[in-house]
Amino acid sequence: MTANVFCSDFKNLSRQRWPWLLLALSAFVLELSALFFQHVMLLEPCVMCIYERLTLLAILAAGLIGATAPNNLFIRLTAFAVWATGSIWGLLLAMEHTDYQMNPSPFATCDFFPNFPEWLPLHEIAPWLFNPTGTCSDIVWTFLGYSMPQWLIVSYAIYTALFVVVFIAAILPSKAK
């Protein structure tokens, strides 16, 4: 019986506002951390860092979208899609970024300038947030022996795992009593 209650709680999680706000808050805190590293600790972000910031903004947006009307199926599905995109893309970017750091090569490097569309040059619109000035292969910060992209792998893996659990619970059919 307790397993049934647990499953029903998870099923209804995406239909409540607070989990979506918690998702947005967690991404917001990570964004603030990135800005702290850049503007207070004066660590220069690279192109991969900027792309990883965008995926965090996608996760933040997913939380805000889901919180607007969690009982609306279209809103929930849109939030799930944005959440999945942000967390999976972020995980892939963090793994690629870690590879640049762990296996530096003059033949495998990241771009010097971000590859934004011409109609939305974020690095020109908000350079304090999206202008890369660092090099992807440089390890400029570590914590417990792991670099920032390695910690981002952990963060995005958690976001992805949470997405999978909450999404599967949300789409599973309800059991009849």
CNS distance restraints for C-alpha pairs under 8 A (distance, minus, plus):
assign (resid   1 and name CA) (resid   5 and name CA) 6.45 0.50 0.50
assign (resid   2 and name CA) (resid   6 and name CA) 6.09 0.50 0.50
assign (resid   3 and name CA) (resid   7 and name CA) 6.14 0.50 0.50
assign (resid   4 and name CA) (resid   8 and name CA) 6.15 0.50 0.50
assign (resid   5 and name CA) (resid   9 and name CA) 6.09 0.50 0.50
assign (resid   6 and name CA) (resid  10 and name CA) 6.35 0.50 0.50
assign (resid   7 and name CA) (resid  11 and name CA) 6.06 0.50 0.50
assign (resid   7 and name CA) (resid 169 and name CA) 7.04 0.50 0.50
assign (resid   8 and name CA) (resid  12 and name CA) 6.25 0.50 0.50
assign (resid   8 and name CA) (resid 174 and name CA) 7.82 0.50 0.50
assign (resid   9 and name CA) (resid  13 and name CA) 6.16 0.50 0.50
assign (resid  10 and name CA) (resid  14 and name CA) 7.77 0.50 0.50
assign (resid  10 and name CA) (resid 166 and name CA) 6.47 0.50 0.50
assign (resid  10 and name CA) (resid 169 and name CA) 5.80 0.50 0.50
assign (resid  10 and name CA) (resid 170 and name CA) 7.30 0.50 0.50
assign (resid  11 and name CA) (resid 166 and name CA) 7.17 0.50 0.50
assign (resid  11 and name CA) (resid 169 and name CA) 4.64 0.50 0.50
assign (resid  11 and name CA) (resid 170 and name CA) 4.58 0.50 0.50
assign (resid  11 and name CA) (resid 171 and name CA) 7.70 0.50 0.50
assign (resid  11 and name CA) (resid 172 and name CA) 7.62 0.50 0.50
assign (resid  12 and name CA) (resid  16 and name CA) 6.89 0.50 0.50
assign (resid  12 and name CA) (resid 170 and name CA) 6.85 0.50 0.50
assign (resid  13 and name CA) (resid  19 and name CA) 6.70 0.50 0.50
assign (resid  13 and name CA) (resid 166 and name CA) 7.15 0.50 0.50
assign (resid  13 and name CA) (resid 170 and name CA) 7.76 0.50 0.50
assign (resid  14 and name CA) (resid  19 and name CA) 6.91 0.50 0.50
assign (resid  14 and name CA) (resid  20 and name CA) 7.26 0.50 0.50
assign (resid  14 and name CA) (resid  66 and name CA) 7.86 0.50 0.50
assign (resid  14 and name CA) (resid  70 and name CA) 6.56 0.50 0.50
assign (resid  14 and name CA) (resid  76 and name CA) 7.33 0.50 0.50
assign (resid  14 and name CA) (resid 166 and name CA) 6.87 0.50 0.50
assign (resid  14 and name CA) (resid 167 and name CA) 7.91 0.50 0.50
assign (resid  14 and name CA) (resid 170 and name CA) 6.75 0.50 0.50
assign (resid  15 and name CA) (resid  70 and name CA) 4.67 0.50 0.50
assign (resid  15 and name CA) (resid  71 and name CA) 5.10 0.50 0.50
assign (resid  15 and name CA) (resid  76 and name CA) 7.80 0.50 0.50
assign (resid  16 and name CA) (resid  20 and name CA) 7.43 0.50 0.50
assign (resid  16 and name CA) (resid  67 and name CA) 7.64 0.50 0.50
assign (resid  16 and name CA) (resid  70 and name CA) 5.73 0.50 0.50
assign (resid  16 and name CA) (resid  71 and name CA) 7.35 0.50 0.50
assign (resid  17 and name CA) (resid  21 and name CA) 6.35 0.50 0.50
assign (resid  17 and name CA) (resid  66 and name CA) 7.25 0.50 0.50
assign (resid  17 and name CA) (resid  67 and name CA) 4.76 0.50 0.50
assign (resid  17 and name CA) (resid  68 and name CA) 7.58 0.50 0.50
assign (resid  17 and name CA) (resid  69 and name CA) 7.60 0.50 0.50
assign (resid  17 and name CA) (resid  70 and name CA) 5.95 0.50 0.50
assign (resid  18 and name CA) (resid  22 and name CA) 6.02 0.50 0.50
assign (resid  18 and name CA) (resid  67 and name CA) 7.27 0.50 0.50
assign (resid  19 and name CA) (resid  23 and name CA) 6.19 0.50 0.50
assign (resid  19 and name CA) (resid  63 and name CA) 7.99 0.50 0.50
assign (resid  20 and name CA) (resid  24 and name CA) 6.30 0.50 0.50
assign (resid  20 and name CA) (resid  62 and name CA) 7.66 0.50 0.50
assign (resid  20 and name CA) (resid  63 and name CA) 4.39 0.50 0.50
assign (resid  20 and name CA) (resid  64 and name CA) 6.62 0.50 0.50
assign (resid  20 and name CA) (resid  66 and name CA) 5.58 0.50 0.50
assign (resid  20 and name CA) (resid  67 and name CA) 5.18 0.50 0.50
assign (resid  21 and name CA) (resid  25 and name CA) 6.00 0.50 0.50
assign (resid  21 and name CA) (resid  63 and name CA) 5.57 0.50 0.50
assign (resid  21 and name CA) (resid  64 and name CA) 6.40 0.50 0.50
assign (resid  21 and name CA) (resid  67 and name CA) 6.02 0.50 0.50
assign (resid  22 and name CA) (resid  26 and name CA) 6.13 0.50 0.50
assign (resid  22 and name CA) (resid  63 and name CA) 7.40 0.50 0.50
assign (resid  23 and name CA) (resid  27 and name CA) 6.47 0.50 0.50
assign (resid  23 and name CA) (resid  59 and name CA) 7.32 0.50 0.50
assign (resid  23 and name CA) (resid  60 and name CA) 6.76 0.50 0.50
assign (resid  23 and name CA) (resid  62 and name CA) 7.97 0.50 0.50
assign (resid  23 and name CA) (resid  63 and name CA) 5.23 0.50 0.50
assign (resid  24 and name CA) (resid  28 and name CA) 6.07 0.50 0.50
assign (resid  24 and name CA) (resid  59 and name CA) 6.63 0.50 0.50
assign (resid  24 and name CA) (resid  60 and name CA) 4.14 0.50 0.50
assign (resid  24 and name CA) (resid  61 and name CA) 6.81 0.50 0.50
assign (resid  24 and name CA) (resid  62 and name CA) 7.10 0.50 0.50
assign (resid  24 and name CA) (resid  63 and name CA) 4.36 0.50 0.50
assign (resid  24 and name CA) (resid  64 and name CA) 6.06 0.50 0.50
assign (resid  25 and name CA) (resid  29 and name CA) 6.13 0.50 0.50
assign (resid  25 and name CA) (resid  60 and name CA) 7.11 0.50 0.50
assign (resid  26 and name CA) (resid  30 and name CA) 6.42 0.50 0.50
assign (resid  26 and name CA) (resid  60 and name CA) 7.77 0.50 0.50
assign (resid  27 and name CA) (resid  31 and name CA) 6.20 0.50 0.50
assign (resid  27 and name CA) (resid  56 and name CA) 5.63 0.50 0.50
assign (resid  27 and name CA) (resid  57 and name CA) 6.99 0.50 0.50
assign (resid  27 and name CA) (resid  59 and name CA) 6.26 0.50 0.50
assign (resid  27 and name CA) (resid  60 and name CA) 5.17 0.50 0.50
assign (resid  28 and name CA) (resid  32 and name CA) 6.17 0.50 0.50
assign (resid  28 and name CA) (resid  56 and name CA) 7.78 0.50 0.50
assign (resid  28 and name CA) (resid  57 and name CA) 7.68 0.50 0.50
assign (resid  28 and name CA) (resid  60 and name CA) 6.25 0.50 0.50
assign (resid  29 and name CA) (resid  33 and name CA) 6.13 0.50 0.50
assign (resid  30 and name CA) (resid  34 and name CA) 6.28 0.50 0.50
assign (resid  30 and name CA) (resid  56 and name CA) 7.54 0.50 0.50
assign (resid  31 and name CA) (resid  35 and name CA) 6.38 0.50 0.50
assign (resid  31 and name CA) (resid  53 and name CA) 6.74 0.50 0.50
assign (resid  31 and name CA) (resid  56 and name CA) 6.88 0.50 0.50
assign (resid  31 and name CA) (resid  57 and name CA) 7.60 0.50 0.50
assign (resid  32 and name CA) (resid  36 and name CA) 6.09 0.50 0.50
assign (resid  33 and name CA) (resid  37 and name CA) 6.20 0.50 0.50
assign (resid  34 and name CA) (resid  38 and name CA) 6.22 0.50 0.50
assign (resid  34 and name CA) (resid  53 and name CA) 7.82 0.50 0.50
assign (resid  35 and name CA) (resid  39 and name CA) 5.78 0.50 0.50
assign (resid  35 and name CA) (resid  40 and name CA) 7.65 0.50 0.50
assign (resid  35 and name CA) (resid 129 and name CA) 7.42 0.50 0.50
assign (resid  36 and name CA) (resid  40 and name CA) 5.10 0.50 0.50
assign (resid  36 and name CA) (resid  41 and name CA) 6.51 0.50 0.50
assign (resid  37 and name CA) (resid  41 and name CA) 4.85 0.50 0.50
assign (resid  37 and name CA) (resid  42 and name CA) 6.24 0.50 0.50
assign (resid  37 and name CA) (resid  43 and name CA) 5.62 0.50 0.50
assign (resid  38 and name CA) (resid  42 and name CA) 4.81 0.50 0.50
assign (resid  38 and name CA) (resid  43 and name CA) 4.71 0.50 0.50
assign (resid  38 and name CA) (resid  44 and name CA) 5.83 0.50 0.50
assign (resid  38 and name CA) (resid  45 and name CA) 6.72 0.50 0.50
assign (resid  39 and name CA) (resid  43 and name CA) 7.36 0.50 0.50
assign (resid  43 and name CA) (resid 140 and name CA) 6.91 0.50 0.50
assign (resid  44 and name CA) (resid 132 and name CA) 7.13 0.50 0.50
assign (resid  44 and name CA) (resid 133 and name CA) 5.47 0.50 0.50
assign (resid  44 and name CA) (resid 134 and name CA) 4.71 0.50 0.50
assign (resid  45 and name CA) (resid  49 and name CA) 5.49 0.50 0.50
assign (resid  45 and name CA) (resid  50 and name CA) 6.71 0.50 0.50
assign (resid  45 and name CA) (resid 131 and name CA) 7.81 0.50 0.50
assign (resid  45 and name CA) (resid 132 and name CA) 5.22 0.50 0.50
assign (resid  45 and name CA) (resid 133 and name CA) 5.78 0.50 0.50
assign (resid  45 and name CA) (resid 134 and name CA) 4.98 0.50 0.50
assign (resid  45 and name CA) (resid 135 and name CA) 7.55 0.50 0.50
assign (resid  46 and name CA) (resid  50 and name CA) 6.42 0.50 0.50
assign (resid  46 and name CA) (resid 112 and name CA) 7.84 0.50 0.50
assign (resid  46 and name CA) (resid 132 and name CA) 4.70 0.50 0.50
assign (resid  46 and name CA) (resid 133 and name CA) 5.76 0.50 0.50
assign (resid  46 and name CA) (resid 134 and name CA) 4.25 0.50 0.50
assign (resid  46 and name CA) (resid 135 and name CA) 5.13 0.50 0.50
assign (resid  46 and name CA) (resid 136 and name CA) 5.31 0.50 0.50
assign (resid  47 and name CA) (resid  51 and name CA) 6.35 0.50 0.50
assign (resid  47 and name CA) (resid 110 and name CA) 6.95 0.50 0.50
assign (resid  47 and name CA) (resid 111 and name CA) 6.49 0.50 0.50
assign (resid  47 and name CA) (resid 112 and name CA) 6.65 0.50 0.50
assign (resid  47 and name CA) (resid 113 and name CA) 6.56 0.50 0.50
assign (resid  47 and name CA) (resid 114 and name CA) 5.71 0.50 0.50
assign (resid  47 and name CA) (resid 131 and name CA) 7.94 0.50 0.50
assign (resid  47 and name CA) (resid 132 and name CA) 5.24 0.50 0.50
assign (resid  47 and name CA) (resid 133 and name CA) 7.87 0.50 0.50
assign (resid  47 and name CA) (resid 134 and name CA) 7.55 0.50 0.50
assign (resid  47 and name CA) (resid 135 and name CA) 7.63 0.50 0.50
assign (resid  47 and name CA) (resid 136 and name CA) 6.91 0.50 0.50
assign (resid  48 and name CA) (resid  52 and name CA) 6.05 0.50 0.50
assign (resid  48 and name CA) (resid  93 and name CA) 6.88 0.50 0.50
assign (resid  48 and name CA) (resid  94 and name CA) 7.75 0.50 0.50
assign (resid  48 and name CA) (resid  97 and name CA) 6.22 0.50 0.50
assign (resid  48 and name CA) (resid 110 and name CA) 7.30 0.50 0.50
assign (resid  48 and name CA) (resid 136 and name CA) 6.52 0.50 0.50
assign (resid  49 and name CA) (resid  53 and name CA) 6.17 0.50 0.50
assign (resid  49 and name CA) (resid 132 and name CA) 7.74 0.50 0.50
assign (resid  49 and name CA) (resid 136 and name CA) 7.89 0.50 0.50
assign (resid  50 and name CA) (resid  54 and name CA) 6.45 0.50 0.50
assign (resid  50 and name CA) (resid 114 and name CA) 7.77 0.50 0.50
assign (resid  50 and name CA) (resid 129 and name CA) 7.77 0.50 0.50
assign (resid  50 and name CA) (resid 130 and name CA) 5.63 0.50 0.50
assign (resid  50 and name CA) (resid 131 and name CA) 7.33 0.50 0.50
assign (resid  50 and name CA) (resid 132 and name CA) 6.56 0.50 0.50
assign (resid  51 and name CA) (resid  55 and name CA) 6.55 0.50 0.50
assign (resid  51 and name CA) (resid  90 and name CA) 7.94 0.50 0.50
assign (resid  51 and name CA) (resid  93 and name CA) 7.52 0.50 0.50
assign (resid  52 and name CA) (resid  56 and name CA) 6.41 0.50 0.50
assign (resid  52 and name CA) (resid  90 and name CA) 5.62 0.50 0.50
assign (resid  52 and name CA) (resid  93 and name CA) 6.57 0.50 0.50
assign (resid  52 and name CA) (resid  94 and name CA) 7.06 0.50 0.50
assign (resid  53 and name CA) (resid  57 and name CA) 6.23 0.50 0.50
assign (resid  54 and name CA) (resid  58 and name CA) 6.24 0.50 0.50
assign (resid  54 and name CA) (resid  86 and name CA) 7.96 0.50 0.50
assign (resid  55 and name CA) (resid  59 and name CA) 6.37 0.50 0.50
assign (resid  55 and name CA) (resid  85 and name CA) 7.80 0.50 0.50
assign (resid  55 and name CA) (resid  86 and name CA) 4.46 0.50 0.50
assign (resid  55 and name CA) (resid  87 and name CA) 6.77 0.50 0.50
assign (resid  55 and name CA) (resid  89 and name CA) 6.80 0.50 0.50
assign (resid  55 and name CA) (resid  90 and name CA) 5.36 0.50 0.50
assign (resid  56 and name CA) (resid  60 and name CA) 6.16 0.50 0.50
assign (resid  56 and name CA) (resid  86 and name CA) 6.46 0.50 0.50
assign (resid  56 and name CA) (resid  87 and name CA) 7.67 0.50 0.50
assign (resid  56 and name CA) (resid  90 and name CA) 7.41 0.50 0.50
assign (resid  57 and name CA) (resid  61 and name CA) 6.01 0.50 0.50
assign (resid  57 and name CA) (resid  86 and name CA) 7.82 0.50 0.50
assign (resid  58 and name CA) (resid  62 and name CA) 6.09 0.50 0.50
assign (resid  58 and name CA) (resid  82 and name CA) 6.21 0.50 0.50
assign (resid  58 and name CA) (resid  83 and name CA) 6.71 0.50 0.50
assign (resid  58 and name CA) (resid  85 and name CA) 7.64 0.50 0.50
assign (resid  58 and name CA) (resid  86 and name CA) 5.13 0.50 0.50
assign (resid  59 and name CA) (resid  63 and name CA) 6.34 0.50 0.50
assign (resid  59 and name CA) (resid  82 and name CA) 6.71 0.50 0.50
assign (resid  59 and name CA) (resid  83 and name CA) 5.05 0.50 0.50
assign (resid  59 and name CA) (resid  86 and name CA) 5.38 0.50 0.50
assign (resid  59 and name CA) (resid  87 and name CA) 6.80 0.50 0.50
assign (resid  60 and name CA) (resid  64 and name CA) 6.41 0.50 0.50
assign (resid  61 and name CA) (resid  65 and name CA) 5.96 0.50 0.50
assign (resid  61 and name CA) (resid  79 and name CA) 7.83 0.50 0.50
assign (resid  61 and name CA) (resid  82 and name CA) 7.49 0.50 0.50
assign (resid  62 and name CA) (resid  66 and name CA) 6.02 0.50 0.50
assign (resid  62 and name CA) (resid  78 and name CA) 7.73 0.50 0.50
assign (resid  62 and name CA) (resid  79 and name CA) 4.49 0.50 0.50
assign (resid  62 and name CA) (resid  80 and name CA) 6.87 0.50 0.50
assign (resid  62 and name CA) (resid  81 and name CA) 7.96 0.50 0.50
assign (resid  62 and name CA) (resid  82 and name CA) 5.32 0.50 0.50
assign (resid  62 and name CA) (resid  83 and name CA) 5.20 0.50 0.50
assign (resid  63 and name CA) (resid  67 and name CA) 6.08 0.50 0.50
assign (resid  63 and name CA) (resid  79 and name CA) 6.76 0.50 0.50
assign (resid  63 and name CA) (resid  83 and name CA) 7.66 0.50 0.50
assign (resid  64 and name CA) (resid  68 and name CA) 6.35 0.50 0.50
assign (resid  65 and name CA) (resid  69 and name CA) 7.55 0.50 0.50
assign (resid  65 and name CA) (resid  75 and name CA) 6.66 0.50 0.50
assign (resid  65 and name CA) (resid  76 and name CA) 7.72 0.50 0.50
assign (resid  65 and name CA) (resid  78 and name CA) 7.56 0.50 0.50
assign (resid  65 and name CA) (resid  79 and name CA) 5.53 0.50 0.50
assign (resid  66 and name CA) (resid  70 and name CA) 5.30 0.50 0.50
assign (resid  66 and name CA) (resid  75 and name CA) 6.09 0.50 0.50
assign (resid  66 and name CA) (resid  76 and name CA) 5.41 0.50 0.50
assign (resid  66 and name CA) (resid  78 and name CA) 7.77 0.50 0.50
assign (resid  66 and name CA) (resid  79 and name CA) 5.08 0.50 0.50
assign (resid  66 and name CA) (resid  80 and name CA) 7.85 0.50 0.50
assign (resid  68 and name CA) (resid  75 and name CA) 7.79 0.50 0.50
assign (resid  69 and name CA) (resid  75 and name CA) 6.36 0.50 0.50
assign (resid  69 and name CA) (resid  76 and name CA) 7.55 0.50 0.50
assign (resid  70 and name CA) (resid  75 and name CA) 6.75 0.50 0.50
assign (resid  70 and name CA) (resid  76 and name CA) 5.81 0.50 0.50
assign (resid  71 and name CA) (resid  75 and name CA) 7.95 0.50 0.50
assign (resid  71 and name CA) (resid  76 and name CA) 7.25 0.50 0.50
assign (resid  72 and name CA) (resid  76 and name CA) 6.15 0.50 0.50
assign (resid  73 and name CA) (resid  77 and name CA) 6.04 0.50 0.50
assign (resid  74 and name CA) (resid  78 and name CA) 6.06 0.50 0.50
assign (resid  75 and name CA) (resid  79 and name CA) 6.11 0.50 0.50
assign (resid  76 and name CA) (resid  80 and name CA) 6.09 0.50 0.50
assign (resid  77 and name CA) (resid  81 and name CA) 6.12 0.50 0.50
assign (resid  78 and name CA) (resid  82 and name CA) 6.26 0.50 0.50
assign (resid  79 and name CA) (resid  83 and name CA) 5.97 0.50 0.50
assign (resid  80 and name CA) (resid  84 and name CA) 6.02 0.50 0.50
assign (resid  80 and name CA) (resid 163 and name CA) 7.53 0.50 0.50
assign (resid  80 and name CA) (resid 167 and name CA) 7.23 0.50 0.50
assign (resid  81 and name CA) (resid  85 and name CA) 6.11 0.50 0.50
assign (resid  82 and name CA) (resid  86 and name CA) 6.05 0.50 0.50
assign (resid  83 and name CA) (resid  87 and name CA) 6.04 0.50 0.50
assign (resid  83 and name CA) (resid 163 and name CA) 7.10 0.50 0.50
assign (resid  84 and name CA) (resid  88 and name CA) 5.86 0.50 0.50
assign (resid  84 and name CA) (resid 160 and name CA) 6.83 0.50 0.50
assign (resid  84 and name CA) (resid 163 and name CA) 6.60 0.50 0.50
assign (resid  85 and name CA) (resid  89 and name CA) 5.71 0.50 0.50
assign (resid  86 and name CA) (resid  90 and name CA) 5.72 0.50 0.50
assign (resid  87 and name CA) (resid  91 and name CA) 6.07 0.50 0.50
assign (resid  87 and name CA) (resid 156 and name CA) 5.35 0.50 0.50
assign (resid  87 and name CA) (resid 157 and name CA) 7.50 0.50 0.50
assign (resid  87 and name CA) (resid 159 and name CA) 5.70 0.50 0.50
assign (resid  87 and name CA) (resid 160 and name CA) 5.33 0.50 0.50
assign (resid  88 and name CA) (resid  92 and name CA) 6.29 0.50 0.50
assign (resid  88 and name CA) (resid 156 and name CA) 7.09 0.50 0.50
assign (resid  88 and name CA) (resid 160 and name CA) 6.20 0.50 0.50
assign (resid  89 and name CA) (resid  93 and name CA) 6.14 0.50 0.50
assign (resid  90 and name CA) (resid  94 and name CA) 6.03 0.50 0.50
assign (resid  90 and name CA) (resid 156 and name CA) 6.14 0.50 0.50
assign (resid  91 and name CA) (resid  95 and name CA) 6.19 0.50 0.50
assign (resid  91 and name CA) (resid 152 and name CA) 7.38 0.50 0.50
assign (resid  91 and name CA) (resid 153 and name CA) 5.55 0.50 0.50
assign (resid  91 and name CA) (resid 156 and name CA) 5.01 0.50 0.50
assign (resid  91 and name CA) (resid 157 and name CA) 6.40 0.50 0.50
assign (resid  92 and name CA) (resid  96 and name CA) 6.22 0.50 0.50
assign (resid  93 and name CA) (resid  97 and name CA) 6.00 0.50 0.50
assign (resid  94 and name CA) (resid  98 and name CA) 6.03 0.50 0.50
assign (resid  94 and name CA) (resid 149 and name CA) 5.17 0.50 0.50
assign (resid  94 and name CA) (resid 150 and name CA) 6.92 0.50 0.50
assign (resid  94 and name CA) (resid 152 and name CA) 5.98 0.50 0.50
assign (resid  94 and name CA) (resid 153 and name CA) 5.48 0.50 0.50
assign (resid  95 and name CA) (resid  99 and name CA) 6.23 0.50 0.50
assign (resid  95 and name CA) (resid 149 and name CA) 7.26 0.50 0.50
assign (resid  95 and name CA) (resid 150 and name CA) 7.46 0.50 0.50
assign (resid  95 and name CA) (resid 153 and name CA) 6.38 0.50 0.50
assign (resid  96 and name CA) (resid 100 and name CA) 6.44 0.50 0.50
assign (resid  97 and name CA) (resid 101 and name CA) 6.56 0.50 0.50
assign (resid  97 and name CA) (resid 136 and name CA) 6.59 0.50 0.50
assign (resid  97 and name CA) (resid 137 and name CA) 7.62 0.50 0.50
assign (resid  97 and name CA) (resid 149 and name CA) 6.19 0.50 0.50
assign (resid  98 and name CA) (resid 102 and name CA) 6.01 0.50 0.50
assign (resid  98 and name CA) (resid 149 and name CA) 5.52 0.50 0.50
assign (resid  98 and name CA) (resid 150 and name CA) 6.10 0.50 0.50
assign (resid  99 and name CA) (resid 103 and name CA) 5.59 0.50 0.50
assign (resid  99 and name CA) (resid 104 and name CA) 7.61 0.50 0.50
assign (resid 100 and name CA) (resid 104 and name CA) 5.30 0.50 0.50
assign (resid 100 and name CA) (resid 105 and name CA) 7.57 0.50 0.50
assign (resid 100 and name CA) (resid 108 and name CA) 7.33 0.50 0.50
assign (resid 100 and name CA) (resid 109 and name CA) 6.76 0.50 0.50
assign (resid 100 and name CA) (resid 110 and name CA) 7.82 0.50 0.50
assign (resid 100 and name CA) (resid 136 and name CA) 6.37 0.50 0.50
assign (resid 100 and name CA) (resid 137 and name CA) 4.97 0.50 0.50
assign (resid 101 and name CA) (resid 136 and name CA) 6.85 0.50 0.50
assign (resid 101 and name CA) (resid 137 and name CA) 4.21 0.50 0.50
assign (resid 101 and name CA) (resid 138 and name CA) 6.33 0.50 0.50
assign (resid 101 and name CA) (resid 139 and name CA) 6.61 0.50 0.50
assign (resid 102 and name CA) (resid 137 and name CA) 7.73 0.50 0.50
assign (resid 104 and name CA) (resid 108 and name CA) 7.35 0.50 0.50
assign (resid 104 and name CA) (resid 109 and name CA) 7.79 0.50 0.50
assign (resid 104 and name CA) (resid 137 and name CA) 6.01 0.50 0.50
assign (resid 105 and name CA) (resid 109 and name CA) 6.82 0.50 0.50
assign (resid 109 and name CA) (resid 136 and name CA) 7.36 0.50 0.50
assign (resid 109 and name CA) (resid 137 and name CA) 7.60 0.50 0.50
assign (resid 110 and name CA) (resid 135 and name CA) 7.83 0.50 0.50
assign (resid 110 and name CA) (resid 136 and name CA) 6.25 0.50 0.50
assign (resid 112 and name CA) (resid 132 and name CA) 7.50 0.50 0.50
assign (resid 112 and name CA) (resid 133 and name CA) 8.00 0.50 0.50
assign (resid 112 and name CA) (resid 135 and name CA) 7.72 0.50 0.50
assign (resid 113 and name CA) (resid 131 and name CA) 7.98 0.50 0.50
assign (resid 113 and name CA) (resid 132 and name CA) 6.81 0.50 0.50
assign (resid 114 and name CA) (resid 123 and name CA) 7.30 0.50 0.50
assign (resid 114 and name CA) (resid 131 and name CA) 7.70 0.50 0.50
assign (resid 114 and name CA) (resid 132 and name CA) 7.29 0.50 0.50
assign (resid 116 and name CA) (resid 120 and name CA) 6.44 0.50 0.50
assign (resid 116 and name CA) (resid 121 and name CA) 5.54 0.50 0.50
assign (resid 116 and name CA) (resid 122 and name CA) 6.83 0.50 0.50
assign (resid 117 and name CA) (resid 121 and name CA) 6.15 0.50 0.50
assign (resid 120 and name CA) (resid 125 and name CA) 7.98 0.50 0.50
assign (resid 121 and name CA) (resid 125 and name CA) 6.24 0.50 0.50
assign (resid 122 and name CA) (resid 126 and name CA) 5.76 0.50 0.50
assign (resid 122 and name CA) (resid 127 and name CA) 7.17 0.50 0.50
assign (resid 122 and name CA) (resid 130 and name CA) 6.04 0.50 0.50
assign (resid 122 and name CA) (resid 131 and name CA) 7.86 0.50 0.50
assign (resid 123 and name CA) (resid 127 and name CA) 4.72 0.50 0.50
assign (resid 123 and name CA) (resid 129 and name CA) 7.44 0.50 0.50
assign (resid 123 and name CA) (resid 130 and name CA) 4.56 0.50 0.50
assign (resid 123 and name CA) (resid 131 and name CA) 4.52 0.50 0.50
assign (resid 123 and name CA) (resid 132 and name CA) 7.76 0.50 0.50
assign (resid 124 and name CA) (resid 130 and name CA) 7.88 0.50 0.50
assign (resid 124 and name CA) (resid 131 and name CA) 7.31 0.50 0.50
assign (resid 126 and name CA) (resid 130 and name CA) 6.01 0.50 0.50
assign (resid 126 and name CA) (resid 131 and name CA) 7.50 0.50 0.50
assign (resid 127 and name CA) (resid 131 and name CA) 4.53 0.50 0.50
assign (resid 134 and name CA) (resid 138 and name CA) 7.78 0.50 0.50
assign (resid 139 and name CA) (resid 147 and name CA) 6.42 0.50 0.50
assign (resid 139 and name CA) (resid 148 and name CA) 7.98 0.50 0.50
assign (resid 140 and name CA) (resid 147 and name CA) 7.80 0.50 0.50
assign (resid 141 and name CA) (resid 147 and name CA) 5.90 0.50 0.50
assign (resid 141 and name CA) (resid 148 and name CA) 6.43 0.50 0.50
assign (resid 142 and name CA) (resid 146 and name CA) 5.14 0.50 0.50
assign (resid 142 and name CA) (resid 147 and name CA) 4.40 0.50 0.50
assign (resid 142 and name CA) (resid 148 and name CA) 6.35 0.50 0.50
assign (resid 143 and name CA) (resid 147 and name CA) 6.57 0.50 0.50
assign (resid 143 and name CA) (resid 148 and name CA) 7.83 0.50 0.50
assign (resid 146 and name CA) (resid 150 and name CA) 5.92 0.50 0.50
assign (resid 146 and name CA) (resid 151 and name CA) 6.69 0.50 0.50
assign (resid 147 and name CA) (resid 151 and name CA) 6.45 0.50 0.50
assign (resid 148 and name CA) (resid 152 and name CA) 6.18 0.50 0.50
assign (resid 149 and name CA) (resid 153 and name CA) 6.25 0.50 0.50
assign (resid 150 and name CA) (resid 154 and name CA) 6.73 0.50 0.50
assign (resid 151 and name CA) (resid 155 and name CA) 6.31 0.50 0.50
assign (resid 152 and name CA) (resid 156 and name CA) 5.93 0.50 0.50
assign (resid 153 and name CA) (resid 157 and name CA) 5.88 0.50 0.50
assign (resid 154 and name CA) (resid 158 and name CA) 6.24 0.50 0.50
assign (resid 155 and name CA) (resid 159 and name CA) 6.30 0.50 0.50
assign (resid 156 and name CA) (resid 160 and name CA) 5.95 0.50 0.50
assign (resid 157 and name CA) (resid 161 and name CA) 6.01 0.50 0.50
assign (resid 158 and name CA) (resid 162 and name CA) 6.01 0.50 0.50
assign (resid 159 and name CA) (resid 163 and name CA) 6.08 0.50 0.50
assign (resid 160 and name CA) (resid 164 and name CA) 6.24 0.50 0.50
assign (resid 161 and name CA) (resid 165 and name CA) 6.24 0.50 0.50
assign (resid 162 and name CA) (resid 166 and name CA) 5.99 0.50 0.50
assign (resid 163 and name CA) (resid 167 and name CA) 5.75 0.50 0.50
assign (resid 164 and name CA) (resid 168 and name CA) 5.90 0.50 0.50
assign (resid 165 and name CA) (resid 169 and name CA) 6.08 0.50 0.50
assign (resid 166 and name CA) (resid 170 and name CA) 6.06 0.50 0.50
assign (resid 167 and name CA) (resid 171 and name CA) 6.30 0.50 0.50
assign (resid 168 and name CA) (resid 172 and name CA) 6.05 0.50 0.50
